[in-house]
Amino acid sequence: MNRSTHPHPLLILICTAALLTAVVRADGGSNPPLYPVVPSATRVDLNPNSLVNIKTMQPRGQSYQAQVPDTLDLADRAGLAINALIGEVEPKHFYGIYQSFKFNANPPHIEGGADALYGLVLEPRTVRTLPMLRTMSGSDFGLDIERDMMRTMLSQVQRTGEMVYPDNFESPFRDMCYPGRIGMMAFALYNWYGRDHNVAWLDWIDLLANGLKKDAIHIDNRAYYPIQSAIDSKGGWHDMASGNKGPTPYHTPDEPSMDQQGTEGTAKNDLTRALSTLVLDYKLTGNKESLDLARQIAREILRPALWVDTSPEGYPGAEHGIFEGHFHANVHTLVGLLDLADAENDQGLKEFVREGYAEALRNGVVRVGWFPGWIHPVKFGRPAWLAEADEICGVGDMVLLAVRLSDDGMGDYWDDVDSIVRNQLTAQQVIDVDLMRGASGSGPEYDELQKRFRGGFGLGGITTISENGQIAGCCTGNGSQALYYAWDGITRFHNKVATVNLFLNRASSWMDIDSYLPYEGKVVLHNKLAGTAMVRVPSWVDQNTISIAVNGKEVKAASAGRYLVLENLAPKDLIVLTFPIETTVEKDTMAGTVYTVTFRGSDVVDISPRAKGPHSYPLYLRDAFNSGKAPIVTRTRYVSDSLIPLGAY
């Protein structure tokens, strides 16, 4: 979606030239006229210093002070997430990531080390997410770490397009390439392009796509990469995660016989980022080889053996997105399939993804934002507690998928986004140092260590992050990315029309939004550029009860479905929407336990029974929300000069 108001004349010139001079390929097609130069791996300069520049990484935008309600602000949460993403990096070990920080142990400590193999799987996720969070918050904290991290990773990319572990890495897998890491890296590069608009990043994406083509294993009309395995320079595959010793053993390089094989049980998901990278390369370059391989990988992902056999129930689960096992891995797979569906406008595949999303909803409670870490974990030899554990990677995926499906016209899922973000997603962002200290039972001598990871996400439960939980590197990267997707979706702007999808705080160049929820049923829109505003009303609000005032004068608005239509707006108009907000109580069954959940609007304000025990970080301590009056604070608001397009995950 184009969100600018008046395109720069140079941009118009470039776009017009691209449309008129689309490059003809050898197969007779034409490249998509998206960029002034068609990306090509042949132009890549493997010296990372020529591309990574801290000056072009600096957030560019405007900051100003504003009196605003002290309610959930995703830009503020983004700044906290940056703190954790930088804090989990270990520069002394190739800028690897600490995957587990036990803030709730005595003493709090880091489990494992950044030189462990998993730490060098996660770093592309961190540099993928940081540009998004800086766009939201304007924070430049740890910019030098981010720069050196990207330089280190780029230095591991070979002319073949493979990304190998460092040759001085103390691991049997040094100098080997894990294809899943390539896919994650490609989307990091795409976000860096979104930040500084240097088309050289796109050349690197084309190079990485070549690496994926080189290493794919082909069977009939399908293609795959062995589960959590790396390939050496001679073409031999090596199991990185001891999958042959897992609860459902996997022997590399065999084609998987079920989705739950290997250590993590993620056969489909291990292919997903490769699929999406190849789709992205096709969209950038028009390269049919990339699209053909993406299709082959999709056929492997859609193979019936990797989905639930529901034939006894009278329908094929493999045709309707029915899954079990690792929740995050399955929902993330749906996001990758949607990339291919969008590229080819494949309505059947889009419907498959929508049905898969419905299956995910069926296994959780979206009003709370809770989804299980695993579906039927014991069936696949995993511990029973995973059925209750809420892995933020999966919660974040649900936000991404809900936004993407809504944007694709496959449904209106903004209420889902609102519920997930207001509740389990942000509740499991660990931000309270006093509660961290209380969960640990340790003294203030560990506060600096705790503060280093403040703002991280992790594995928790329904009412608490217990001693089984922690701040996890993977969850911090994925959970904070979900913040960006939700923040981006709060309001959009096109052709002088501002669309407001969520009643959450947001500053933008076209309109600022002040949300008094859940204290009060009140939202204030500070117009800057819009001539028309389309304002979506949450489903829990009766549209007939809304009062609207523009500059203090009551007005009536037309409606289109759940959207109010406010026309003939002028800059500096102040639009105030007020409506009743009620407290409701419902019973929800999660992981076999019936909970009594109290809501105020979309926000959970209380939940019982509450889990108790040592080393617990309690969630939903929200009594203050019932006061009926939102506190007002002075906050620095930031508006970035440009946005990073959605699509890199």
LUMSEKE-878417 format. One record per residue (C-alpha): residue number from 1; y negated, x, z; residue in one letter. Coordinates in steps of 0.001 Angstrom, whole numbers, plus 500000, padded with zeros to 6 digits. Example, Ala and Ser with C-alpha at 12.3 -4.5 7.8 and 13.67 -1.06 7.14 Angstrom:
1/504500/512300/507800/a;
2/501060/513670/507140/s;
end
This chain:
1/500000/500000/500000/m;
2/496560/501301/499081/n;
3/494456/501188/502210/r;
4/491265/502841/500951/s;
5/488145/500826/500263/t;
6/486337/502679/497487/h;
7/488533/505281/495752/p;
8/486933/508637/495202/h;
9/485929/509101/491530/p;
10/488055/512253/491311/l;
11/491080/510270/492519/l;
12/490454/507646/489845/i;
13/490256/510387/487212/l;
14/493497/512010/488393/i;
15/495390/508713/488545/c;
16/494132/507657/485118/t;
17/495149/510993/483616/a;
18/498595/510690/485145/a;
19/499058/507211/483734/l;
20/497999/508292/480249/l;
21/499907/511571/480136/t;
22/503251/510879/481817/a;
23/505484/513849/481128/v;
24/508397/513150/478780/v;
25/511739/514381/480111/r;
26/514640/515717/478108/a;
27/516531/512431/478506/d;
28/513702/510496/476897/g;
29/512383/508865/480087/g;
30/509030/509413/481689/s;
31/508207/510717/485118/n;
32/506723/508281/487620/p;
33/502930/508756/487407/p;
34/502540/509237/491151/l;
35/501127/512777/491284/y;
36/498861/514851/489020/p;
37/501613/517463/488578/v;
38/505316/516688/488399/v;
39/506949/518568/491313/p;
40/509320/521362/490333/s;
41/511494/523761/492315/a;
42/510668/526501/489829/t;
43/507128/526781/491214/r;
44/508167/527384/494825/v;
45/506842/530562/496407/d;
46/509385/531332/499133/l;
47/506708/533060/501221/n;
48/505896/530409/503866/p;
49/502574/532026/504767/n;
50/501174/530963/501398/s;
51/501571/527298/502292/l;
52/501309/526882/506070/v;
53/497672/527074/507138/n;
54/496431/525984/510545/i;
55/493065/525011/509067/k;
56/494653/522379/506815/t;
57/496801/521196/509736/m;
58/493783/520294/511870/q;
59/493340/516544/512448/p;
60/490444/515267/510353/r;
61/488657/512150/511503/g;
62/486046/510678/513810/q;
63/486168/510205/517586/s;
64/483977/507901/519666/y;
65/483863/506344/523126/q;
66/484583/502658/523600/a;
67/484928/500199/526468/q;
68/488398/498734/525976/v;
69/491062/496881/527944/p;
70/493449/499233/529741/d;
71/496528/497904/527964/t;
72/499235/499470/525823/l;
73/497639/501915/523380/d;
74/500065/503521/520958/l;
75/497583/506256/520039/a;
76/497504/507289/523690/d;
77/501304/507254/523782/r;
78/501320/509433/520663/a;
79/499270/512081/522470/g;
80/501792/512084/525319/l;
81/504664/512385/522835/a;
82/502999/515444/521274/i;
83/503040/517038/524710/n;
84/506803/516554/524958/a;
85/507560/517589/521375/l;
86/505709/520870/521877/i;
87/507151/521331/525378/g;
88/510751/521110/524197/e;
89/510300/524001/521714/v;
90/511573/527500/522521/e;
91/509690/530012/520333/p;
92/511951/532864/521471/k;
93/514988/531248/519872/h;
94/513897/530454/516307/f;
95/511750/527573/517564/y;
96/514857/525612/518492/g;
97/514698/522405/520514/i;
98/515941/521796/524023/y;
99/518066/518699/523511/q;
100/518426/517669/527160/s;
101/515958/517884/530032/f;
102/517343/516481/533288/k;
103/514048/515486/534886/f;
104/516024/513251/537266/n;
105/518202/516008/538769/a;
106/517505/518165/541815/n;
107/516261/520583/540782/p;
108/515085/519323/537378/p;
109/516460/521578/534685/h;
110/517106/522126/530996/i;
111/520734/521652/530006/e;
112/522116/524183/527542/g;
113/519710/526379/525655/g;
114/517549/526317/522560/a;
115/519779/528963/521009/d;
116/522603/526421/521054/a;
117/523453/525139/517587/l;
118/522127/521629/518219/y;
119/518683/523020/518955/g;
120/518474/524303/515375/l;
121/519463/520927/513956/v;
122/516539/519115/515567/l;
123/513530/521286/514682/e;
124/512839/519606/511306/p;
125/512664/516285/513155/r;
126/509887/517661/515349/t;
127/507716/519006/512531/v;
128/508336/515768/510620/r;
129/506933/513659/513470/t;
130/503992/515744/514696/l;
131/501683/515039/511697/p;
132/502171/511299/512268/m;
133/501262/511538/515938/l;
134/498203/513689/515217/r;
135/497049/511064/512696/t;
136/497246/508481/515470/m;
137/495686/510463/518297/s;
138/493626/513295/516806/g;
139/495327/515727/519199/s;
140/495533/519388/518170/d;
141/497645/520393/521186/f;
142/500267/522988/520248/g;
143/499104/523295/516659/l;
144/499974/526992/516611/d;
145/503534/526211/517756/i;
146/503856/523628/515008/e;
147/502577/526116/512415/r;
148/504951/528892/513437/d;
149/507836/526457/513679/m;
150/507336/525338/510084/m;
151/506971/528928/508883/r;
152/510227/529846/510611/t;
153/512108/526987/508984/m;
154/510673/527570/505521/l;
155/511818/531181/505753/s;
156/515393/529856/506040/q;
157/515235/528063/502665/v;
158/516983/529939/499857/q;
159/516261/529939/496148/r;
160/519373/527748/495761/t;
161/517703/525021/497826/g;
162/520063/525555/500741/e;
163/518591/525976/504213/m;
164/520629/528491/506187/v;
165/520755/529346/509857/y;
166/519107/532736/510610/p;
167/521275/535817/510022/d;
168/520478/537045/513550/n;
169/521418/533692/515070/f;
170/524143/534283/517653/e;
171/526545/531752/516242/s;
172/529556/531775/513909/p;
173/527480/529515/511649/f;
174/524677/531977/510911/r;
175/523820/532208/507214/d;
176/525440/528796/506662/m;
177/523852/525572/505453/c;
178/524160/522149/507096/y;
179/523177/519495/504488/p;
180/521933/517035/507112/g;
181/519312/519568/508139/r;
182/518126/519818/504527/i;
183/517522/516081/504458/g;
184/515530/516094/507650/m;
185/513490/519045/506414/m;
186/512600/517280/503165/a;
187/510922/514462/505051/f;
188/509050/516921/507228/a;
189/507643/518425/504037/l;
190/506709/514971/502761/y;
191/504722/514236/505905/n;
192/502966/517580/505649/w;
193/502038/516627/502100/y;
194/500732/513332/503491/g;
195/498566/515307/505888/r;
196/496968/517940/503623/d;
197/497764/516577/500106/h;
198/498920/519977/498874/n;
199/501351/519186/496046/v;
200/503184/522475/496654/a;
201/505067/520674/499450/w;
202/506588/518416/496803/l;
203/507904/521429/494896/d;
204/509787/522417/498044/w;
205/511316/518938/498252/i;
206/512605/519340/494700/d;
207/514086/522698/495692/l;
208/515888/521168/498683/l;
209/517269/518434/496434/a;
210/518845/521201/494342/n;
211/520607/522474/497446/g;
212/522049/519028/498114/l;
213/523294/518807/494525/k;
214/524925/522210/494811/k;
215/526933/521402/497936/d;
216/528056/517808/497372/a;
217/531798/517087/497199/i;
218/532721/514612/494448/h;
219/535659/512183/494495/i;
220/535941/509661/491658/d;
221/532506/508002/491466/n;
222/531548/508966/495040/r;
223/530060/512021/496732/a;
224/529879/513165/500352/y;
225/529287/516059/502732/y;
226/531823/516768/505502/p;
227/530886/515401/508930/i;
228/528705/517788/510973/q;
229/529885/520739/508903/s;
230/528172/523761/507387/a;
231/528960/525500/504119/i;
232/529090/529283/503750/d;
233/527999/531387/500789/s;
234/531514/531251/499315/k;
235/531736/527467/499401/g;
236/533883/527185/502516/g;
237/533192/524373/504976/w;
238/533134/524900/508744/h;
239/533184/522254/511495/d;
240/530087/522848/513668/m;
241/530857/520264/516362/a;
242/534599/520645/517077/s;
243/535192/517303/515419/g;
244/538899/518077/515139/n;
245/539054/517880/518945/k;
246/537051/514674/519288/g;
247/538289/511273/520466/p;
248/538759/510284/516814/t;
249/539523/513660/515214/p;
250/538014/514765/511930/y;
251/539238/517688/509846/h;
252/536631/519209/507580/t;
253/536237/518996/504575/p;
254/538326/515799/504276/d;
255/536759/512565/503146/e;
256/536360/510486/506347/p;
257/538856/507680/506887/s;
258/536642/505818/509389/m;
259/533023/505886/510484/d;
260/533745/506836/514109/q;
261/535444/510136/513318/q;
262/534214/513453/514697/g;
263/532362/514373/517839/t;
264/529474/511940/517440/e;
265/531244/509332/515305/g;
266/528624/509316/512556/t;
267/530430/509635/509220/a;
268/528032/507376/507291/k;
269/524896/508624/508971/n;
270/525695/512252/508200/d;
271/525062/511339/504552/l;
272/521949/509253/505032/t;
273/519162/511819/504946/r;
274/520710/513514/501936/a;
275/520718/510124/500212/l;
276/517068/509498/501069/s;
277/515983/513011/500053/t;
278/517551/512569/496627/l;
279/515889/509177/496234/v;
280/512556/510723/497205/l;
281/513042/513538/494701/d;
282/513742/510982/491992/y;
283/510592/509068/492876/k;
284/508556/512279/492768/l;
285/510051/513859/489664/t;
286/511952/511179/487752/g;
287/515032/513445/487904/n;
288/518012/511260/486979/k;
289/520482/513771/488428/e;
290/518966/513168/491853/s;
291/519237/509412/491411/l;
292/522827/509642/490148/d;
293/523901/511701/493165/l;
294/522100/509277/495493/a;
295/524096/506444/493940/r;
296/527351/508355/494423/q;
297/526527/508989/498091/i;
298/525670/505302/498534/a;
299/529079/504350/497139/r;
300/530664/506600/499757/e;
301/528556/505029/502506/i;
302/529492/501528/501320/l;
303/533204/502314/501154/r;
304/535029/499486/503024/p;
305/536904/501926/505287/a;
306/533599/502849/506947/l;
307/532696/499271/507928/w;
308/534357/496625/510081/v;
309/537283/494797/508511/d;
310/536465/491135/509086/t;
311/538947/489760/506544/s;
312/540819/487812/509290/p;
313/537556/485908/509805/e;
314/537401/484992/506136/g;
315/534744/487360/504812/y;
316/534493/491100/504020/p;
317/532437/492930/506624/g;
318/531857/495786/504182/a;
319/529817/493413/502008/e;
320/527688/492089/504855/h;
321/526718/495171/506889/g;
322/529118/494545/509797/i;
323/529495/497698/511867/f;
324/530655/499035/515221/e;
325/530534/502374/516987/g;
326/527408/504548/517203/h;
327/524476/502087/517060/f;
328/521742/504530/516045/h;
329/523896/506063/513331/a;
330/524608/502691/511751/n;
331/521051/501352/511847/v;
332/519721/504646/510523/h;
333/522214/504339/507662/t;
334/520702/500959/506778/l;
335/517258/502578/506507/v;
336/518661/505101/504005/g;
337/520305/502389/501933/l;
338/516981/500550/501861/l;
339/515366/503643/500327/d;
340/517765/503426/497382/l;
341/517398/499644/497166/a;
342/513615/499977/496969/d;
343/513771/502720/494333/a;
344/515975/500614/492078/e;
345/514670/497203/493168/n;
346/518283/496333/493982/d;
347/517992/492903/495572/q;
348/521687/492779/496465/g;
349/521473/496038/498398/l;
350/518285/494866/500120/k;
351/520144/491757/501253/e;
352/523003/493927/502538/f;
353/520486/495854/504648/v;
354/518924/492647/505926/r;
355/522341/491359/506975/e;
356/523035/494703/508667/g;
357/519773/494303/510575/y;
358/520909/490821/511656/a;
359/524181/492371/512861/e;
360/522206/494884/514917/a;
361/520170/492064/516461/l;
362/523362/490205/517354/r;
363/524568/493160/519419/n;
364/521359/493534/521424/g;
365/518559/491466/522948/v;
366/515501/491973/520791/v;
367/513111/490190/523190/r;
368/513797/492980/525675/v;
369/514122/495638/522984/g;
370/517569/496593/524307/w;
371/520413/497694/522049/f;
372/523679/499402/523038/p;
373/524237/503108/522513/g;
374/527685/502234/521205/w;
375/529375/499009/520167/i;
376/532936/498970/521595/h;
377/532845/502587/522791/p;
378/536186/502464/524632/v;
379/537919/501327/521451/k;
380/536964/504673/519936/f;
381/537677/506854/522953/g;
382/534090/507038/524227/r;
383/532972/506346/527820/p;
384/532379/502699/528714/a;
385/528841/503341/529996/w;
386/527670/503902/526416/l;
387/527837/500127/525906/a;
388/524940/499754/528363/e;
389/523057/502951/527561/a;
390/519933/502417/525499/d;
391/519519/505353/523126/e;
392/515927/505457/521969/i;
393/517010/506848/518588/c;
394/518578/503450/517877/g;
395/515690/501501/519385/v;
396/513286/503466/517197/g;
397/515414/502800/514118/d;
398/515130/499064/514771/m;
399/511338/499336/514704/v;
400/511454/501266/511422/l;
401/513838/498808/509829/l;
402/511903/495743/511004/a;
403/508658/497145/509569/v;
404/510312/498164/506303/r;
405/512052/494805/505813/l;
406/508822/492947/506568/s;
407/506925/495083/504058/d;
408/509684/494468/501492/d;
409/509320/490711/501844/g;
410/512836/490348/503245/m;
411/511567/488426/506272/g;
412/508872/488343/508926/d;
413/510060/490651/511706/y;
414/506736/491440/513360/w;
415/507736/489584/516532/d;
416/510757/491896/516748/d;
417/508515/494946/516399/v;
418/506172/493607/519069/d;
419/508987/492935/521552/s;
420/510760/496251/521036/i;
421/507576/498331/521256/v;
422/506122/496549/524288/r;
423/509371/496736/526194/n;
424/512292/499147/525916/q;
425/510685/501639/523524/l;
426/507590/502372/525616/t;
427/509313/501648/528946/a;
428/511715/504518/528231/q;
429/508927/506924/527368/q;
430/508832/509032/530532/v;
431/505150/509321/531437/i;
432/504844/508945/535223/d;
433/505115/512327/536969/v;
434/505333/510676/540405/d;
435/508332/508643/539282/l;
436/509836/511747/537675/m;
437/509507/513579/540976/r;
438/511001/510611/542828/g;
439/513984/510430/540471/a;
440/514583/514130/540938/s;
441/514128/514210/544686/g;
442/512503/517595/544242/s;
443/509101/518757/545432/g;
444/505807/519431/543655/p;
445/506873/523013/542910/e;
446/508630/521593/539843/y;
447/505678/519529/538622/d;
448/504680/522000/535905/e;
449/508181/521868/534436/l;
450/508166/518066/534647/q;
451/504744/517883/532998/k;
452/505967/520083/530141/r;
453/508321/517283/529058/f;
454/506098/514347/530022/r;
455/505880/511834/527187/g;
456/509458/512387/526038/g;
457/512030/509723/525265/f;
458/515694/509662/526076/g;
459/518871/507915/527003/l;
460/518383/505207/529597/g;
461/519733/501911/530831/g;
462/518456/498367/530964/i;
463/516425/498610/534179/t;
464/516409/502339/534895/t;
465/516980/505803/533499/i;
466/519896/506764/535740/s;
467/521556/510092/536438/e;
468/523478/509679/533150/n;
469/520176/509699/531303/g;
470/517691/512401/530374/q;
471/514794/513243/528082/i;
472/516468/514100/524790/a;
473/515064/516129/521909/g;
474/516529/513809/519293/c;
475/515185/510674/521002/c;
476/511718/512150/521474/t;
477/511495/512885/517756/g;
478/512771/509466/516709/n;
479/511131/507356/519395/g;
480/507700/508809/518754/s;
481/508150/508241/515019/q;
482/508697/504555/515810/a;
483/505327/504585/517563/l;
484/503748/505555/514236/y;
485/505516/502834/512268/y;
486/504408/500176/514745/a;
487/500867/501607/514950/w;
488/500595/501666/511157/d;
489/501770/498063/511017/g;
490/499232/496753/513537/i;
491/496660/496411/510782/t;
492/496507/497153/507060/r;
493/493597/497048/504610/f;
494/493481/496373/500874/h;
495/490774/495016/498567/n;
496/488498/494215/501526/k;
497/491224/492172/503234/v;
498/492279/493317/506706/a;
499/495723/492131/507778/t;
500/496485/492089/511497/v;
501/500218/491873/512148/n;
502/500400/492799/515831/l;
503/498159/492083/518812/f;
504/498094/495711/519960/l;
505/495157/498093/520403/n;
506/494179/500006/517285/r;
507/491168/501821/515905/a;
508/490757/502074/512142/s;
509/488039/502635/509572/s;
510/488028/498933/508627/w;
511/488520/497179/511993/m;
512/489109/497959/515683/d;
513/491404/495758/517740/i;
514/491153/495251/521495/d;
515/494206/493562/523007/s;
516/493960/492073/526504/y;
517/497669/491201/526477/l;
518/499629/490655/528622/p;
519/496956/490211/531314/y;
520/494997/487653/529285/e;
521/495527/485678/526106/g;
522/492667/487392/524344/k;
523/492258/489652/521313/v;
524/488936/491000/520030/v;
525/488433/492245/516460/l;
526/485488/494558/515754/h;
527/484955/494261/512014/n;
528/483698/497238/510022/k;
529/484577/496737/506354/l;
530/486642/493575/505880/a;
531/485397/490530/503990/g;
532/488524/488605/504966/t;
533/490921/488939/507874/a;
534/494503/487671/507862/m;
535/495553/487500/511520/v;
536/499192/486885/512387/r;
537/499812/484742/515451/v;
538/502881/485687/517540/p;
539/505614/483054/517588/s;
540/505197/482426/521327/w;
541/501610/481246/520774/v;
542/500987/477642/519700/d;
543/498539/477986/516817/q;
544/496890/474698/517775/n;
545/495775/476199/521106/t;
546/493853/479149/519649/i;
547/490083/479258/519969/s;
548/488197/481498/517538/i;
549/484609/482666/517860/a;
550/482695/484841/515398/v;
551/479598/486411/516942/n;
552/479803/483879/519762/g;
553/480007/480851/517481/k;
554/483202/478801/517461/e;
555/484838/478551/514034/v;
556/487889/476932/512502/k;
557/490228/479042/510410/a;
558/492601/478096/507647/a;
559/496198/479184/508072/s;
560/498960/480498/505831/a;
561/502195/480325/507773/g;
562/501702/482317/510979/r;
563/498505/483925/509616/y;
564/494991/482697/510344/l;
565/492583/483272/507452/v;
566/489034/484282/508408/l;
567/486726/484551/505397/e;
568/483139/485590/504669/n;
569/483133/488302/507308/l;
570/480394/490906/507458/a;
571/480302/494409/508943/p;
572/479771/494417/512729/k;
573/481091/490866/513087/d;
574/482797/490327/516429/l;
575/485809/488008/516283/i;
576/487270/486792/519586/v;
577/490592/484944/519721/l;
578/491662/483287/522968/t;
579/494833/481353/523721/f;
580/497022/480407/526699/p;
581/499533/482976/527895/i;
582/502359/481727/530053/e;
583/505007/483308/532235/t;
584/508523/482333/531185/t;
585/511944/483136/532587/v;
586/515171/483399/530627/e;
587/518739/484547/531105/k;
588/519989/487340/528835/d;
589/523420/488934/528810/t;
590/523363/492676/528196/m;
591/526472/494852/528372/a;
592/528361/492049/530107/g;
593/525805/491459/532876/t;
594/523561/488387/533024/v;
595/519962/489379/533708/y;
596/517067/487200/534740/t;
597/514126/488351/532658/v;
598/510527/487307/533301/t;
599/508162/487487/530337/f;
600/504423/487234/530026/r;
601/503952/486682/526314/g;
602/506144/489352/524702/s;
603/506061/491691/527697/d;
604/508863/491956/530219/v;
605/507139/491856/533611/v;
606/510277/491734/535756/d;
607/514040/491934/535371/i;
608/516956/491568/537752/s;
609/519435/492621/538930/p;
610/518024/496115/538999/r;
611/520314/499114/538960/a;
612/519953/501302/542015/k;
613/521166/504735/542866/g;
614/520072/508305/543353/p;
615/518121/510062/540618/h;
616/516915/506848/538971/s;
617/513632/506394/537091/y;
618/512841/502647/537380/p;
619/511633/500656/534384/l;
620/509434/497561/534243/y;
621/507281/498088/537333/l;
622/504755/495667/535902/r;
623/503557/493376/538689/d;
624/499939/494183/537800/a;
625/500336/492346/534475/f;
626/500380/489049/536398/n;
627/496828/489503/537741/s;
628/495281/487484/534904/g;
629/492453/489956/534323/k;
630/492734/493067/532164/a;
631/491073/496179/533612/p;
632/488418/497743/531386/i;
633/488187/501494/530830/v;
634/486231/503938/528714/t;
635/488561/505492/526174/r;
636/488127/507946/523342/t;
637/489145/506302/520113/r;
638/490070/508309/517044/y;
639/490099/507275/513389/v;
640/491805/509622/510954/s;
641/490279/510199/507531/d;
642/493631/509358/505922/s;
643/497018/507914/506820/l;
644/500485/509331/506246/i;
645/502518/506947/504076/p;
646/505572/505335/505617/l;
647/508944/506385/504265/g;
648/509686/509764/505835/a;
649/512137/509264/508658/y;
end
